[in-house]
């Protein structure tokens, strides 16, 4: 079976999940606020939604079939699986937000298709690396001119539209690093001096790396966002290791990051508050003041889910009856703050248990595995570094948000890719997916893999 046929076949389970998921939502609707008198009816809309979702994915699949015939056959179905799961979960939380997310999903698929059609030779991005990284820096600074969200400058608002520029800036950073490290990878290893067993590269070659480190610290200081800072610098260290195979660079980089973060945390009260909430989420003073309320509620929700969960649609989110019924949506009257964005993973674990949360993470791990396999197949350095960097930043984004809501690391404002509500997140991740598939198509074609072809072994007939 050819790669594209496997891709088409793998899209069917995602569409079925949409139908089953919406049917489950319709069954449980009204249970939380309407009791046994709620409307427990399965609507034909569940099948309709599944058909629409499958139709949209098949349209994107046809674009891949016509343009990237040898691309990885599993990346797009895995991303579609995450997106459909996110749509169902967001609809269960707030139907209005789910309709907006569906619109962003359609726009994301269009951007995905446009990127593939117009940027067939992604290597032209190397020519504009400095322009791209400059645009990325400007995007990171834009939120500073708008009002903060929970103490951090993450989004820009134009009317009712809200975007997080950091989602697109991460792509610019990876493209720049892939291009720059392709040119300097040998010099970073051979042209430096060794001090205490650690290679110190020449400043003129390592300078841009220090600029990235400075940018990470600036994110902490000006934007006050731990997650974006960790994501950017983590991607730098991952790509630096892939380019040089020197673990010492990673160790020194981590020491620089944590040292800088310690200094910045002492100067920015918001960062210090996040660290206090992370260390003492159940402290009565911090909880009552609202500093650790979000994290504590997230931990309570996950513990309440147990191993198998309370059942889909059974998480107690709507507390409008306790606040006089003055709220207009579940999100505004939720027992768990921001259940559709930052804490959607906690809602999933509460309803589907540790088992459901682990299965979701397995889907992310499969995407990461496919991404790194693409990097291993790629023959030229830029493609290898680009695939590794895109995969690393995707994996780090999942780690940062899941680690934050499970108290592994301090809580951040990063979204869960393809699952959390957010237009900028889904658009940026569809572009990331398009770039990975373009690298995959070239790598698999050069390696003789894909389109149903098999390489003949030497000395064998047929």
DODREN-241494 format. One line per field, with one value per residue (C-alpha): residue number from 1; x, y, z; residue in one letter. Coordinates in Angstrom, 1 decimal. Layout:
n [NUM|...]
xx [X|...]
yy [Y|...]
zz [Z|...]
res [A|...]
//
This chain:
n [1|2|3|4|5|6|7|8|9|10|11|12|13|14|15|16|17|18|19|20|21|22|23|24|25|26|27|28|29|30|31|32|33|34|35|36|37|38|39|40|41|42|43|44|45|46|47|48|49|50|51|52|53|54|55|56|57|58|59|60|61|62|63|64|65|66|67|68|69|70|71|72|73|74|75|76|77|78|79|80|81|82|83|84|85|86|87|88|89|90|91|92|93|94|95|96|97|98|99|100|101|102|103|104|105|106|107|108|109|110|111|112|113|114|115|116|117|118|119|120|121|122|123|124|125|126|127|128|129|130|131|132|133|134|135|136|137|138|139|140|141|142|143|144|145|146|147|148|149|150|151|152|153|154|155|156|157|158|159|160|161|162|163|164|165|166|167|168|169|170|171|172|173|174|175|176|177|178|179|180|181|182|183|184|185|186|187|188|189|190|191|192|193|194|195|196|197|198|199|200|201|202|203|204|205|206|207|208|209|210|211|212|213|214|215|216|217|218|219|220|221|222|223|224|225|226|227|228|229|230|231|232|233|234|235|236|237|238|239|240|241|242|243|244|245|246|247|248|249|250|251|252|253|254|255|256|257|258|259|260|261|262|263|264|265|266|267|268|269|270|271|272|273|274|275|276|277|278|279|280|281|282|283|284|285|286|287|288|289|290|291|292|293|294|295|296|297|298|299|300|301|302|303|304|305|306|307|308|309|310|311|312|313|314|315|316|317|318|319|320|321|322|323|324|325|326|327|328|329|330|331|332|333|334|335|336|337|338|339|340|341|342|343|344|345|346|347|348|349|350|351|352|353|354|355|356|357|358|359|360|361|362|363|364|365|366|367|368|369|370|371|372|373|374|375|376|377|378|379|380|381|382|383|384|385|386|387|388|389|390|391|392|393|394|395|396|397|398|399|400|401|402|403|404|405|406|407|408|409|410|411|412|413|414|415|416|417|418|419|420|421|422|423|424|425|426|427|428|429|430|431|432|433|434|435|436|437|438|439|440|441|442|443|444|445|446|447|448|449|450|451|452|453|454|455|456|457|458|459|460|461|462]
xx [0.0|1.4|2.1|-0.8|-3.3|-2.1|-2.6|-6.1|-7.0|-5.6|-7.9|-11.0|-10.5|-10.1|-13.5|-15.1|-13.7|-15.5|-18.8|-18.4|-17.2|-20.0|-22.5|-21.1|-21.4|-25.0|-25.7|-24.2|-25.5|-27.6|-26.4|-24.4|-27.0|-30.2|-29.9|-31.9|-34.3|-31.5|-31.9|-30.1|-30.6|-28.1|-28.3|-27.7|-25.3|-22.7|-22.6|-22.7|-19.8|-17.8|-18.5|-17.5|-14.3|-13.4|-14.2|-11.9|-9.1|-9.6|-9.3|-5.9|-4.9|-5.5|-3.2|-0.5|-1.2|-0.7|2.3|4.2|3.6|6.5|5.9|5.4|2.0|1.3|2.1|-1.1|-3.5|-1.9|-2.3|-5.9|-6.6|-5.4|-7.4|-10.6|-10.1|-9.5|-12.7|-14.8|-13.3|-13.7|-17.4|-18.0|-16.7|-18.2|-20.1|-19.4|-15.7|-15.8|-17.4|-14.6|-12.0|-13.6|-13.2|-9.5|-9.1|-10.4|-8.2|-5.3|-5.9|-6.0|-2.7|-1.3|-2.2|-1.0|2.4|2.8|1.8|3.8|6.9|7.7|11.5|11.7|15.5|14.9|14.2|18.0|18.5|16.3|17.4|18.3|15.2|13.1|14.8|14.4|10.7|10.5|12.1|9.6|6.7|7.9|8.0|4.5|2.6|4.5|2.3|-0.9|-2.5|-1.0|-2.9|-2.5|0.6|2.3|2.5|1.5|-1.1|-2.0|-5.7|-7.4|-11.1|-12.3|-9.4|-6.5|-3.2|0.0|3.0|5.3|3.6|5.0|8.2|9.2|9.1|11.3|13.8|14.1|14.5|17.3|19.1|18.9|20.5|23.1|24.2|24.5|27.2|29.0|28.6|32.2|33.7|31.9|33.6|37.1|38.0|37.5|39.7|39.3|39.0|38.5|37.4|34.8|35.2|34.8|33.9|35.1|32.9|32.3|30.7|29.0|27.7|24.3|23.8|24.4|21.9|19.3|20.2|19.8|16.4|15.3|16.2|14.5|11.4|11.5|12.1|9.9|7.2|7.2|6.6|8.5|7.1|8.1|11.6|12.1|10.7|13.0|16.2|15.4|15.1|18.4|20.2|18.5|19.6|23.1|23.5|22.3|24.7|27.8|27.2|28.7|26.9|29.1|27.3|23.9|25.3|26.8|23.6|21.4|23.7|23.4|19.6|19.0|21.5|19.9|16.4|17.4|18.5|15.5|13.1|14.5|13.8|10.3|7.6|5.3|8.0|8.7|5.0|4.9|7.8|6.2|2.9|4.9|6.7|3.8|0.5|-1.5|-0.3|-3.5|-2.2|-1.1|-4.4|-6.7|-4.8|-5.2|-1.5|-1.6|-5.4|-5.1|-2.4|-4.1|-7.4|-5.6|-4.0|-7.3|-9.0|-6.4|-6.4|-10.2|-10.0|-8.0|-6.9|-10.0|-11.6|-15.1|-16.4|-16.6|-18.6|-18.7|-16.1|-17.8|-16.9|-20.1|-20.7|-23.0|-25.5|-23.1|-22.4|-26.0|-26.2|-24.6|-22.2|-22.8|-20.6|-19.0|-15.6|-16.5|-18.1|-15.6|-14.3|-11.1|-9.7|-9.1|-10.4|-10.3|-6.7|-4.0|-5.8|-7.5|-5.1|-6.4|-10.0|-9.0|-7.4|-10.4|-12.8|-10.7|-8.3|-4.6|-5.2|-6.7|-4.0|-1.3|-2.9|-3.0|0.7|1.3|-0.1|2.2|5.1|4.3|4.4|7.8|9.1|8.0|9.6|13.0|12.8|12.5|15.5|17.5|16.5|17.4|20.7|21.5|22.4|19.7|16.9|18.2|18.5|15.2|13.3|15.0|14.4|10.7|10.2|12.1|10.1|6.9|7.9|9.0|5.7|3.9|6.3|6.0|2.2|1.8|4.6|3.1|-0.4|1.1|3.5|6.6|7.8|6.4|3.0|3.2|0.8|1.7|-1.1|-1.3|-0.7|-3.8|-5.9|-6.1|-8.4|-6.4|-6.3|-2.6|-1.5|-3.4|-2.2|1.4|1.4|-0.2|2.7|5.1|3.4|3.7|7.4|8.0|6.1|8.1|11.3|9.9|9.0|12.5|14.2|12.1|12.4|16.2|16.3|14.1|11.3|7.6|5.0|4.9|8.4|11.0|14.7|16.1|18.9|22.2|22.4|18.7|16.6|13.2]
yy [0.0|3.4|6.1|8.3|5.4|4.6|8.3|8.3|5.1|6.5|9.6|7.4|6.7|10.5|11.1|8.3|9.8|13.1|11.3|9.2|12.1|14.4|11.6|11.2|15.0|15.0|12.0|13.7|17.2|18.5|16.1|18.7|21.4|19.6|16.3|13.3|15.7|16.7|16.1|12.8|12.5|11.5|14.0|13.4|16.3|13.9|12.0|15.3|16.7|13.5|13.7|17.4|16.7|13.8|15.9|18.7|16.2|14.4|17.8|18.4|14.8|15.4|18.4|16.1|13.4|15.8|17.7|15.6|12.0|10.6|12.5|10.7|9.0|9.2|12.8|14.4|11.7|11.9|15.7|15.3|12.9|15.5|18.2|16.3|15.3|18.9|20.0|17.5|18.4|22.1|21.6|19.7|22.7|25.6|25.2|28.8|28.4|25.0|26.8|29.3|26.6|24.8|28.0|28.2|24.6|25.3|28.3|26.2|23.6|26.3|27.8|24.2|23.7|27.1|26.6|23.3|24.5|27.8|26.6|23.4|24.0|25.0|25.4|29.0|29.9|29.8|32.9|35.0|33.7|37.0|38.7|35.8|35.9|39.7|39.2|36.6|39.1|41.8|39.3|38.6|42.2|43.1|41.8|44.3|47.0|45.3|44.5|41.5|38.3|36.7|38.9|37.8|39.7|36.8|38.1|41.0|42.0|43.7|44.0|40.5|38.8|37.6|36.2|34.9|35.9|33.5|30.6|32.0|33.3|29.8|28.8|31.8|30.9|27.2|28.2|30.7|28.2|25.4|27.7|29.2|25.9|24.3|26.9|27.0|23.5|22.4|25.7|25.4|22.1|22.5|26.2|26.7|26.2|23.5|24.6|22.0|19.5|21.9|23.3|27.1|28.2|31.5|34.4|35.5|32.1|31.5|35.1|34.5|31.6|34.0|36.4|33.6|33.1|36.8|36.6|33.9|36.0|39.0|36.9|36.3|39.9|41.8|39.3|37.4|34.1|31.1|28.7|30.6|31.2|27.6|26.5|28.8|28.0|24.3|24.2|26.0|23.4|20.5|21.8|22.6|19.0|17.6|19.9|19.3|16.1|17.8|17.2|19.9|22.6|21.4|21.3|24.8|26.1|24.7|26.3|29.7|29.4|28.5|31.1|33.8|32.6|32.8|36.4|37.4|35.8|37.9|41.1|40.2|39.6|37.7|35.1|34.8|34.3|31.5|29.8|30.1|28.7|25.8|25.0|25.5|25.0|24.1|26.9|28.5|32.0|31.5|29.6|32.2|35.0|33.3|32.8|29.0|28.6|27.5|24.9|23.5|23.1|21.4|18.9|18.3|17.6|15.1|13.3|13.1|11.4|8.4|5.7|5.4|8.8|10.0|9.4|11.7|14.8|14.1|16.7|19.2|22.5|24.5|26.1|28.9|27.7|28.5|32.1|33.2|32.2|35.4|33.7|33.4|30.4|27.4|29.0|32.0|29.8|27.0|25.3|24.8|28.1|28.3|24.7|25.3|26.5|26.1|23.4|21.3|18.5|18.5|18.2|15.3|13.4|14.1|12.7|9.9|9.3|8.6|6.1|8.7|11.3|8.7|7.7|11.4|11.7|8.6|10.3|13.2|10.8|9.2|12.6|13.3|9.9|10.5|13.9|12.7|9.8|12.4|14.2|10.9|10.3|13.7|13.9|17.6|19.4|22.1|19.6|17.5|20.4|21.9|18.7|18.1|21.7|21.7|18.3|19.5|22.7|20.8|18.2|21.0|22.8|19.6|19.1|22.7|22.7|19.2|19.6|22.9|21.5|18.4|20.4|19.0|22.6|26.0|26.8|28.6|30.0|27.7|25.9|22.2|21.7|21.0|20.3|23.6|26.4|29.0|30.3|31.3|27.9|25.8|28.0|27.9|24.2|23.5|25.5|23.4|20.3|21.5|22.1|18.7|17.0|19.0|17.8|14.3|14.2|15.2|12.9|9.8|10.4|10.6|7.5|5.6|5.3|6.1|6.0|2.3|1.8|-0.7|-0.4|-3.5|-5.2|-5.7|-9.1|-9.9|-10.1|-8.4]
zz [0.0|-0.9|1.6|0.6|0.7|4.2|5.1|3.7|5.6|8.8|8.6|9.0|12.8|13.4|11.7|13.7|16.9|16.1|15.6|18.7|20.7|19.8|20.4|23.9|24.5|23.4|25.7|28.7|28.0|30.8|33.4|35.3|35.5|34.5|36.5|35.3|33.5|31.0|27.3|26.8|23.1|20.4|17.6|13.9|14.1|15.5|12.2|10.3|12.2|11.6|7.9|7.6|9.5|7.2|4.1|5.2|6.0|2.7|0.9|2.6|1.9|-1.9|-1.7|-0.2|-2.8|-5.6|-4.2|-1.6|-2.8|-0.7|2.5|5.8|5.8|9.5|10.6|9.2|10.5|14.0|13.9|12.7|15.6|18.1|16.5|16.5|20.1|21.0|19.1|20.9|24.3|23.7|22.6|25.8|27.7|25.7|22.4|21.2|21.7|19.8|16.8|16.8|17.1|14.1|12.1|13.1|12.1|8.6|8.3|9.6|6.9|4.2|5.5|5.6|2.0|0.8|2.5|0.8|-2.7|-2.6|-0.8|-2.5|-2.1|1.6|1.3|-0.1|3.6|4.1|2.0|4.4|7.7|9.2|8.0|9.4|12.8|12.9|12.2|15.0|17.5|16.5|17.0|20.5|21.4|20.2|23.2|25.4|24.0|25.0|28.4|30.2|30.7|34.2|34.7|31.4|28.1|25.7|23.3|21.1|20.9|18.0|18.8|19.7|17.9|20.1|18.8|20.5|18.3|20.2|18.3|15.0|16.5|17.4|13.7|12.8|15.5|14.3|10.7|11.6|13.8|11.2|8.6|10.9|12.4|9.0|8.2|11.5|13.0|12.1|13.3|16.7|17.3|15.7|15.9|19.6|22.7|25.3|28.9|31.5|28.9|27.4|23.9|23.9|20.4|18.9|19.9|16.3|15.6|18.9|19.2|17.7|20.1|23.0|21.4|21.5|25.2|25.8|24.0|26.4|29.3|27.8|27.4|31.1|32.0|29.5|28.6|31.9|30.3|31.6|29.0|25.9|27.3|28.1|24.8|22.8|24.7|24.8|21.0|20.7|22.9|21.1|17.7|19.0|20.2|16.9|15.0|17.1|19.1|22.1|25.4|27.0|25.0|26.4|30.0|29.8|28.1|30.9|33.5|31.7|31.5|35.1|36.3|34.2|35.2|38.9|38.5|36.5|39.0|41.7|39.7|38.3|41.0|38.6|38.0|41.7|42.4|39.8|41.5|44.9|43.6|42.1|45.3|47.6|45.6|48.7|51.0|52.4|52.0|48.4|47.6|49.1|47.4|44.0|43.4|43.5|43.0|39.3|40.0|43.1|41.3|38.4|40.8|42.6|39.2|38.1|41.4|41.3|37.9|39.2|36.7|34.5|35.1|36.0|32.5|29.5|30.2|34.0|35.1|37.3|35.6|35.6|39.0|37.9|40.5|43.2|42.0|41.5|37.8|36.6|34.2|30.5|29.8|31.5|31.0|33.1|35.8|35.8|38.9|37.0|35.6|31.9|31.2|27.4|27.2|29.9|31.9|29.2|30.0|33.6|32.3|30.1|33.0|35.3|32.7|31.1|34.0|33.9|31.1|28.9|29.6|28.9|25.6|24.6|25.4|23.3|20.3|20.9|21.3|17.9|16.2|17.9|16.8|13.2|13.3|14.5|12.0|9.3|10.6|10.5|6.9|5.7|3.9|3.8|7.0|6.8|6.3|9.2|11.6|10.5|11.1|14.4|15.5|14.6|16.3|19.4|19.8|19.3|22.0|24.3|24.0|25.1|27.9|29.2|29.4|30.7|33.1|34.3|35.1|36.7|38.9|37.3|36.3|37.1|35.4|32.1|29.5|26.6|24.8|24.2|20.4|18.3|21.5|23.4|22.2|20.3|16.8|16.7|18.1|15.6|12.7|13.7|14.3|10.9|9.3|11.5|10.2|6.6|6.9|8.4|5.6|3.0|4.6|4.8|1.1|0.0|2.5|1.7|-2.0|-1.9|0.3|-2.1|0.5|-0.2|-2.9|-2.6|-3.9|-2.6|-3.1|-4.7|-2.8|-4.7|-6.4|-6.3|-9.3|-9.6]
res [X|X|X|X|X|X|X|X|X|X|X|X|X|X|X|X|X|X|X|X|X|X|X|X|X|X|X|X|X|X|X|X|X|X|X|X|X|X|X|X|X|X|X|X|X|X|X|X|X|X|X|X|X|X|X|X|X|X|X|X|X|X|X|X|X|X|X|X|X|X|X|X|X|X|X|X|X|X|X|X|X|X|X|X|X|X|X|X|X|X|X|X|X|X|X|X|X|X|X|X|X|X|X|X|X|X|X|X|X|X|X|X|X|X|X|X|X|X|X|X|X|X|X|X|X|X|X|X|X|X|X|X|X|X|X|X|X|X|X|X|X|X|X|X|X|X|X|X|X|X|X|X|X|X|X|X|X|X|X|X|X|X|X|X|X|X|X|X|X|X|X|X|X|X|X|X|X|X|X|X|X|X|X|X|X|X|X|X|X|X|X|X|X|X|X|X|X|X|X|X|X|X|X|X|X|X|X|X|X|X|X|X|X|X|X|X|X|X|X|X|X|X|X|X|X|X|X|X|X|X|X|X|X|X|X|X|X|X|X|X|X|X|X|X|X|X|X|X|X|X|X|X|X|X|X|X|X|X|X|X|X|X|X|X|X|X|X|X|X|X|X|X|X|X|X|X|X|X|X|X|X|X|X|X|X|X|X|X|X|X|X|X|X|X|X|X|X|X|X|X|X|X|X|X|X|X|X|X|X|X|X|X|X|X|X|X|X|X|X|X|X|X|X|X|X|X|X|X|X|X|X|X|X|X|X|X|X|X|X|X|X|X|X|X|X|X|X|X|X|X|X|X|X|X|X|X|X|X|X|X|X|X|X|X|X|X|X|X|X|X|X|X|X|X|X|X|X|X|X|X|X|X|X|X|X|X|X|X|X|X|X|X|X|X|X|X|X|X|X|X|X|X|X|X|X|X|X|X|X|X|X|X|X|X|X|X|X|X|X|X|X|X|X|X|X|X|X|X|X|X|X|X|X|X|X|X|X|X|X|X|X|X|X|X|X|X|X|X|X|X|X|X|X|X|X|X|X|X|X|X|X|X]
//
